[in-house]
Amino acid sequence: MHLLLLAALYMQHGIADDKEALKYIGCASAVLQGDFSDLFGNYLKYGAYVLFLLPFVALGIPALAVVPQIILGILAAMALGRFVARITNASGRQAGKEVAGNLAMALLLFCYPVQQWSLALYTEAFFTSVSILFVERITRHQHPDAWTIFLALLTVFARPVGMLFVGPALLWKAAQHPAFAPTKAWLPAGYAAVLLLAISLPGIRAPQLEPIVEAHIIAGFPRDAGAMAQFHGSSILEAQRFLLERHGAVEWALLFLRRAASLPNLTRPYYSTAHNLLNGVWMLLYPLALWGLWRWRGEPTVRLVVAMLVLQVLLVGLTHDEWSGRFMVPLLPWVVGLAALLSANRTGKNALA
């Protein structure tokens, strides 16, 4: 049924290998010709995906990369199922764990806002899959092994926001060790430090900072056009300082809230009605996810999921949302997982029985 969904998407839209995809394909072509300047320059933060495309670009059939992307997506859905099953099996609770895990897997395999990217040579499908595989593995094994480290590197170098998955997960893992015995403030402080590091990194190119400086909520729709001419920084933090000085604290705070609120909105006014309906129906998972979170808030892995989601929302609040809603795609599997927790009660009784 999952493959039938993908077949329907293919018949409707084909494989997206244009626009941003051309940049990754072009970088892969340059690497095959011995030119690594783009890979270690503009595309270092997406380097894992460029390397993933290499064999298919070498064959002259880049579109063939969607096949391993689909396989990775299925493996990631299975991993999400295991992740949810382990939460509902905590402290020896058995009843309902198969239902919760299988429900999470099935929901992800049919989640249109996620699966539409399986047939695109953009980083979303690859990044979403490897980040799920990484989080599931690091929360499963007592000590990170070679595969965990490999998945961590793939996640960090598939998209810049990968560090907001890997950093919190590593801190969370360290906090599980008795030797650290963290205070209640230790772990949140660590998460905050990861976000501060992400927004402080210098060397971000001007076109990437322009939507922040010009007060875009969704990239491409400036509210302060031309402001970039007066900005000379190279980090998100410097862009935030510029916004504060230019607009004041109240306007800055409102801009932050509008950007953050835009992230979970899967619809767009310039989408077709059908597309908005296909995307929008999945927003019904949000209240279910909040309910699942409330019920299982005491589980450590649930707190890790919350930390990762909150950091991503904060980052979008400090930057901008994306015109196609792609920034929400890697977060939806965790929303699915939290919602699936409702199928198993904390008492161990199967909620769907």
C-alpha positions in Angstrom: 0.0 0.0 0.0 2.9 2.3 0.7 4.4 1.6 -2.7 1.0 2.2 -4.3 0.9 5.6 -2.6 4.3 6.4 -4.0 3.3 5.1 -7.5 0.3 7.5 -7.3 2.6 10.4 -6.4 4.9 9.5 -9.2 2.0 9.4 -11.8 0.9 12.8 -10.5 4.2 14.6 -10.1 7.0 12.5 -11.4 10.4 12.8 -9.8 11.5 16.3 -8.6 15.0 16.7 -10.0 14.8 20.5 -10.7 15.5 23.7 -8.8 17.4 22.9 -5.6 18.0 19.3 -6.7 20.1 20.6 -9.6 22.5 22.1 -7.1 23.2 18.8 -5.4 23.4 17.0 -8.7 25.8 19.7 -10.0 27.9 19.4 -6.9 28.1 15.6 -7.2 29.1 16.0 -10.9 31.9 18.3 -9.9 33.1 15.8 -7.3 33.2 13.1 -9.9 35.3 15.4 -12.1 37.8 15.9 -9.2 36.5 19.4 -8.2 35.8 19.4 -4.4 35.6 23.1 -3.9 31.8 23.2 -3.8 31.6 20.1 -1.6 33.9 21.6 1.0 32.5 25.1 0.5 28.8 25.8 -0.3 27.6 22.2 0.2 29.6 21.0 3.1 26.5 21.2 5.3 24.7 19.0 2.8 27.7 16.9 1.9 26.2 13.6 3.1 23.4 13.9 0.5 25.8 14.9 -2.2 27.9 11.8 -1.6 24.7 9.7 -1.5 23.9 10.9 -5.0 27.4 10.2 -6.4 26.9 6.7 -7.8 23.6 7.6 -9.5 25.1 10.8 -11.0 28.1 8.7 -12.1 25.6 6.3 -13.9 24.0 9.3 -15.5 20.6 8.4 -13.9 20.3 10.7 -10.8 16.6 9.9 -10.6 17.5 6.3 -9.6 18.5 7.7 -6.2 14.8 7.7 -5.2 14.9 3.9 -4.9 17.3 3.8 -2.0 15.5 6.9 -0.6 12.3 4.8 -0.5 14.1 1.9 1.1 15.6 4.3 3.7 12.1 5.7 4.3 10.7 2.2 5.0 13.6 1.4 7.3 13.0 4.7 9.1 9.3 4.0 9.6 10.2 0.6 11.1 12.7 2.3 13.4 10.1 4.8 14.5 7.8 1.9 15.3 10.5 0.3 17.4 11.2 3.6 19.2 7.5 4.0 20.1 7.2 0.3 21.1 10.1 0.7 23.5 8.4 3.7 25.1 5.2 1.8 25.7 7.2 -1.2 26.9 9.0 0.8 29.6 9.0 -0.6 33.1 7.9 -4.0 31.8 4.6 -2.8 30.3 3.8 -5.2 27.4 0.2 -4.7 26.5 -0.3 -2.3 23.5 3.3 -2.0 22.5 2.8 -3.8 19.2 -0.2 -1.6 18.4 1.5 1.6 19.2 4.7 0.8 17.3 2.9 -0.6 14.2 0.5 2.4 14.3 3.5 4.8 14.3 5.1 2.9 11.4 1.9 2.9 9.3 1.1 6.5 9.9 4.5 7.6 8.8 4.4 5.4 5.7 1.1 7.1 4.7 2.0 10.6 5.8 1.6 12.6 2.6 3.5 15.7 3.7 6.6 13.4 4.4 6.2 10.8 1.6 5.9 13.4 -1.2 9.6 14.1 -0.7 10.5 10.5 -1.2 10.4 11.1 -5.0 12.4 14.3 -4.9 16.2 14.7 -5.1 16.1 17.2 -2.3 17.6 16.5 1.1 14.3 16.1 3.0 13.6 12.4 2.5 17.2 11.4 3.1 17.7 13.7 6.1 14.4 12.7 7.7 15.2 9.0 7.4 18.8 9.1 8.7 17.8 11.3 11.7 15.1 8.8 12.7 17.5 5.9 12.3 20.1 7.8 14.4 17.8 8.8 17.3 16.3 5.3 17.4 19.7 3.6 17.6 21.3 6.0 20.1 18.3 5.5 22.5 18.4 1.7 22.0 22.0 0.9 22.7 23.7 1.5 26.0 26.9 2.8 24.4 27.0 4.5 20.9 28.6 2.1 18.5 30.2 2.6 15.0 26.8 2.6 13.3 25.4 5.2 15.7 28.4 7.5 15.0 28.1 6.9 11.3 24.4 7.9 11.4 25.2 10.9 13.6 27.7 12.1 10.9 25.1 11.5 8.2 22.5 13.5 10.1 24.8 16.4 10.8 26.0 16.7 7.2 22.7 16.1 5.5 21.2 19.4 6.6 22.5 22.2 8.9 19.7 21.5 11.4 21.1 18.0 11.9 23.1 19.3 14.8 19.8 20.0 16.6 19.0 16.3 16.5 22.5 15.0 17.2 23.5 17.5 19.9 20.5 16.9 22.1 20.6 13.2 21.6 24.2 13.0 22.7 23.6 15.2 25.7 20.5 13.0 26.6 22.6 9.9 26.3 25.3 11.3 28.5 22.7 12.3 31.1 21.6 8.6 31.3 25.0 7.7 32.8 25.0 7.6 36.6 28.4 9.3 36.7 27.0 12.5 35.4 24.1 12.7 37.8 22.8 15.9 36.2 20.8 18.4 38.1 17.4 19.4 36.8 19.0 22.4 35.1 21.9 20.6 33.5 20.2 19.0 30.5 18.1 22.0 29.4 21.2 24.2 29.7 23.0 21.8 27.4 20.2 22.0 24.9 20.3 25.7 25.1 24.0 25.6 24.4 23.5 23.6 21.3 21.0 26.1 20.0 23.4 29.0 20.9 26.2 27.2 19.0 24.0 26.8 16.0 23.0 30.4 15.7 26.6 31.7 16.6 28.4 29.8 13.8 30.0 32.3 11.4 30.4 32.0 7.7 26.8 31.8 6.6 26.4 33.3 3.2 24.4 36.5 2.6 21.6 34.9 0.6 20.9 32.6 3.5 20.8 35.4 6.0 18.8 37.8 3.8 15.4 36.3 4.8 16.2 36.8 8.4 17.5 40.3 8.1 14.6 41.4 5.8 12.1 40.0 8.3 10.6 37.2 6.1 8.2 34.9 7.9 8.1 32.6 4.9 11.1 32.9 2.7 10.5 34.9 -0.4 8.1 37.4 1.2 10.1 40.2 2.8 8.6 42.7 5.2 11.6 44.9 5.3 12.9 44.7 1.7 16.4 46.3 1.2 17.5 45.9 4.8 20.2 43.5 3.8 22.2 46.4 2.2 22.9 47.6 5.8 23.8 44.3 7.3 27.4 43.0 7.3 27.4 40.0 9.6 27.7 36.3 8.9 25.8 34.5 11.6 22.2 34.1 12.7 23.1 35.7 16.1 24.4 38.8 14.3 21.2 38.9 12.2 19.1 38.8 15.4 21.1 41.7 16.9 20.5 43.7 13.7 16.7 43.0 13.9 16.6 44.1 17.5 18.4 47.3 16.8 16.3 48.0 13.7 12.8 47.1 14.9 12.9 47.1 18.7 12.2 44.3 21.2 8.4 44.2 20.7 8.5 43.9 16.9 11.4 41.4 17.2 9.3 39.3 19.6 6.2 39.4 17.3 8.3 38.4 14.3 9.8 35.5 16.3 6.3 34.3 17.3 4.9 34.6 13.8 7.8 32.6 12.3 7.5 29.9 15.0 3.7 29.7 14.5 4.2 29.3 10.8 6.2 26.2 11.1 3.5 23.7 12.0 1.1 25.1 9.3 1.2 22.6 6.5 -1.0 24.6 4.2 -0.1 27.6 2.0 -2.4 30.2 0.3 -0.7 29.6 -3.0 -1.3 25.8 -2.9 -4.2 24.2 -4.7 -7.2 23.3 -2.5 -6.5 19.6 -3.0 -2.9 20.0 -1.9 -3.9 22.0 1.1 -6.5 19.3 2.1 -3.9 16.5 1.7 -1.4 18.3 3.9 -3.9 19.9 6.3 -5.6 16.7 7.4 -2.3 15.6 9.0 -2.5 18.7 11.3 -5.2 16.8 13.1 -2.3 14.8 14.6 -1.1 17.9 16.6 -3.7 17.7 19.4 -3.3 13.9 19.6 0.5 14.3 19.8 0.1 16.8 22.7 -2.3 14.4 24.4 0.2 11.5 23.9 3.0 13.7 25.2 1.0 14.5 28.3 0.2 10.9 29.1 3.8 9.7 28.6 5.7 12.9 29.7 7.5 10.9 32.4 9.4 8.8 29.9 13.0 10.0 29.3 12.9 9.3 25.5 9.7 11.4 25.2 11.5 14.3 26.9 14.2 13.9 24.3 11.7 14.1 21.5 10.2 17.3 23.0 13.7 18.8 23.3 14.4 18.2 19.6 11.0 19.6 18.5 11.3 22.7 20.7 14.9 23.5 19.4 13.7 23.2 15.8 10.7 25.5 16.5 13.0 28.0 18.2 15.4 28.0 15.3 12.7 28.7 12.8 11.5 31.5 15.1 15.0 33.0 14.8 15.3 32.4 11.1 12.3 31.9 8.8 9.9 29.3 7.5 10.2 27.7 4.1 7.8 28.4 1.2 6.9 24.7 0.7 6.7 23.8 4.4 9.8 21.5 4.0 11.2 22.5 7.4 8.4 20.7 9.1 9.0 17.4 7.3 11.7 16.0 9.6 9.6 16.9 12.6 6.4 15.2 11.5 7.6 11.6 12.3 8.1 12.6 15.9 4.6 14.1 15.9 3.3 10.8 14.5 5.2 8.9 17.2 3.7 11.0 20.0 0.2 10.6 18.6 0.7 6.8 18.3 1.4 6.7 22.1 -2.3 7.2 22.7 -2.9 3.6 21.5 -1.3 2.3 24.7 -2.3 3.5 28.1 0.3 4.1 30.9 -1.5 1.4 32.9 -0.4 -1.1 30.2 -3.9 -1.7 28.9 -4.2 -1.6 25.1 -6.2 1.6 24.4 -7.4 0.2 21.0 -8.4 -3.2 22.4 
